[in-house]
Amino acid sequence: MKFDNSIKKRFCGRHKAILEMDDFTNKKIIDIGCGIGWFEYFTARKAEKIIASDISEKDLEAAKRNV
């Protein structure tokens, strides 16, 4: 699954508070249960390193493509 504009808008609106809670610049992040990678999509450009895992190999592959 690739992010399209409607998905980006939905995630951006729904999770804006989470993303504004902290400045992820130069931080190391571990995301367990990353799904298709919405969090990684929005933080990858700032974080020093992101480690993401998910039980679903299909979702994990989608997350890799979305970052």
C-alpha positions, 0 to 999 in steps of 0.5 A: 500500500502506498500513501496517497493524498487522502491517507496523508491528510487523514493520518496527519489530522488524526495523529498531529498531536502525537507528532507535535508532542516532541521534536524528533530531530536527531532522536532514535525511535523504536516503533513496535507495531508500525503497520504501514509506516505512517509514523515513520513517514512523518518522522524519518526526515528528522530522526537519527534512526528509526527501528520499526517492526510489525507482525505482518510482513506485508505491512512491514514491506509497505512501511519500507516503501513508504519511508 
